[in-house]
Amino acid sequence: AEEAAEQLRLYRRDPDGWRGCRSTGEVAVSWRPSAEFAGNLYKGEGILPASPQNVWECIKPVAGGLRTKWDQNVKDFEVIEAISDTVSICRTTTPSACMRIISPREFVDVVVMKQYEDGTMLSAATNVEHPLCPPQPNFVRGFNYPCGCFCIPVPG
């Protein structure tokens, strides 16, 4: 979990190679080739007219959190094992897509939540196997490389 958090911090600090691919008035999405796997990294950025604490409540990875209510790509989120106050093993499921052509997925990750001195909040995760969460029938087991969300306070 700590390695995933550090990898996300490195991505955030390294502006090189990001290319814009989509942009609306609220969100800009960029990509760059990954150095870790044969594919691309993606990042989305936007500014929301809300306090960092209210935004964090919507995105933080906790059981019973708000993410399953607003994110159509997250069907369920459960904590398999709490390692500490800030680190846990979690299972996230996604619904089927494209008229059920794409099967539902499940992801098992070690997740860490951090808050930094400047008020930035981070959730970082990466794939893990856990004996209490074997692959479930009717789901395809997905694999996450280091991923997560930053909630960064901006002046005003």
C-alpha positions as CSV (number, residue, x, y, z in Angstrom):
1,A,0.0,0.0,0.0
2,E,2.8,2.4,0.9
3,E,4.5,1.6,-2.4
4,A,1.3,2.4,-4.3
5,A,1.0,5.7,-2.5
6,E,4.6,6.6,-3.3
7,Q,4.1,5.6,-7.0
8,L,1.0,8.0,-7.2
9,R,3.0,10.8,-5.6
10,L,5.7,10.3,-8.3
11,Y,3.1,10.4,-11.1
12,R,1.8,13.6,-9.6
13,R,5.2,15.3,-9.4
14,D,6.3,14.2,-12.9
15,P,4.6,16.4,-15.5
16,D,6.5,14.9,-18.4
17,G,4.8,12.9,-21.2
18,W,1.2,13.5,-20.3
19,R,-1.0,14.1,-23.4
20,G,-4.5,15.5,-23.2
21,C,-7.2,13.2,-24.7
22,R,-10.5,14.5,-23.5
23,S,-11.7,17.7,-21.8
24,T,-15.0,19.2,-20.8
25,G,-15.7,22.4,-18.8
26,E,-15.3,20.3,-15.6
27,V,-12.7,17.6,-16.2
28,A,-9.5,17.1,-18.2
29,V,-8.3,13.6,-18.9
30,S,-4.6,12.9,-19.9
31,W,-2.6,9.8,-20.6
32,R,1.0,8.7,-21.0
33,P,2.6,5.3,-21.7
34,S,3.2,3.2,-18.5
35,A,6.8,2.2,-17.5
36,E,5.3,-0.7,-15.5
37,F,3.1,-2.5,-18.0
38,A,2.2,-2.6,-21.7
39,G,-0.5,0.1,-21.7
40,N,-1.2,3.6,-20.6
41,L,-1.7,5.6,-17.4
42,Y,-4.7,7.9,-17.3
43,K,-5.4,10.8,-15.0
44,G,-8.5,13.0,-14.6
45,E,-8.4,16.4,-13.1
46,G,-11.1,18.8,-12.1
47,I,-12.0,21.5,-9.6
48,L,-15.2,21.1,-7.6
49,P,-17.0,23.9,-5.9
50,A,-17.0,22.1,-2.5
51,S,-14.8,21.8,0.6
52,P,-12.0,19.2,0.4
53,Q,-13.7,17.3,3.2
54,N,-17.0,17.1,1.3
55,V,-15.3,15.9,-1.8
56,W,-13.3,13.3,0.2
57,E,-16.5,12.0,1.7
58,C,-17.7,11.2,-1.9
59,I,-14.5,9.4,-3.0
60,K,-12.9,7.8,0.0
61,P,-12.7,4.0,-0.2
62,V,-14.8,2.8,2.8
63,A,-17.6,0.3,3.2
64,G,-21.0,2.0,3.0
65,G,-19.4,5.1,1.5
66,L,-20.9,7.4,-1.1
67,R,-19.0,6.1,-4.1
68,T,-21.4,3.3,-4.8
69,K,-24.2,5.8,-4.9
70,W,-22.8,8.2,-7.5
71,D,-20.3,6.1,-9.5
72,Q,-22.1,3.7,-11.9
73,N,-18.9,1.8,-12.4
74,V,-18.7,0.7,-8.7
75,K,-21.5,-1.7,-7.8
76,D,-20.1,-2.7,-4.3
77,F,-17.2,-2.0,-2.1
78,E,-16.3,-4.1,1.0
79,V,-13.5,-4.2,3.5
80,I,-12.2,-7.8,3.7
81,E,-9.6,-7.0,6.5
82,A,-8.7,-3.8,8.3
83,I,-4.9,-3.9,8.8
84,S,-4.9,-0.5,10.6
85,D,-6.8,2.8,10.7
86,T,-5.5,3.7,7.3
87,V,-4.7,0.4,5.5
88,S,-7.2,-2.3,4.5
89,I,-7.8,-5.1,2.1
90,C,-10.9,-4.3,0.0
91,R,-13.0,-5.9,-2.7
92,T,-14.6,-3.7,-5.3
93,T,-17.1,-5.1,-7.8
94,T,-18.3,-3.5,-11.1
95,P,-21.4,-4.2,-13.0
96,S,-21.6,-5.8,-16.4
97,A,-21.4,-3.4,-19.3
98,C,-22.3,-3.1,-23.0
99,M,-25.6,-5.1,-22.7
100,R,-23.8,-7.7,-20.6
101,I,-21.1,-8.4,-23.2
102,I,-18.5,-7.4,-20.6
103,S,-18.8,-9.5,-17.5
104,P,-18.9,-8.0,-14.0
105,R,-15.5,-7.6,-12.5
106,E,-14.1,-7.9,-9.0
107,F,-10.9,-6.3,-7.7
108,V,-9.1,-7.2,-4.5
109,D,-6.6,-4.4,-3.4
110,V,-4.6,-3.3,-0.5
111,V,-5.7,0.3,0.1
112,V,-4.1,3.1,2.1
113,M,-5.6,6.5,3.0
114,K,-3.3,9.4,3.9
115,Q,-3.6,13.1,4.7
116,Y,-0.6,15.4,4.2
117,E,0.4,18.6,6.0
118,D,-0.9,20.8,3.1
119,G,-4.4,19.2,3.5
120,T,-4.1,16.9,0.5
121,M,-5.9,13.6,1.0
122,L,-4.9,10.5,-0.9
123,S,-6.3,7.0,-1.4
124,A,-3.9,4.6,-3.1
125,A,-4.4,1.0,-4.0
126,T,-2.8,-1.9,-5.8
127,N,-3.7,-5.6,-6.5
128,V,-3.3,-8.2,-3.8
129,E,-4.4,-11.7,-3.2
130,H,-6.0,-12.5,0.1
131,P,-7.1,-15.9,1.5
132,L,-10.4,-14.5,2.8
133,C,-11.4,-13.4,-0.8
134,P,-10.9,-16.1,-3.4
135,P,-12.3,-15.5,-6.9
136,Q,-16.1,-15.4,-6.8
137,P,-18.3,-17.2,-9.4
138,N,-19.9,-14.9,-12.0
139,F,-17.1,-12.3,-11.7
140,V,-13.9,-11.9,-13.7
141,R,-11.0,-11.1,-11.3
142,G,-9.4,-7.8,-12.4
143,F,-5.9,-6.7,-11.6
144,N,-5.0,-3.1,-10.6
145,Y,-1.6,-1.6,-10.9
146,P,-1.0,1.3,-8.4
147,C,-4.0,3.6,-8.7
148,G,-5.9,6.1,-6.6
149,C,-7.3,9.6,-6.0
150,F,-5.9,12.8,-4.7
151,C,-8.1,15.4,-3.1
152,I,-6.1,18.6,-3.2
153,P,-7.3,21.9,-1.5
154,V,-7.1,24.9,-3.7
155,P,-7.3,28.5,-2.5
156,G,-10.8,29.9,-2.5
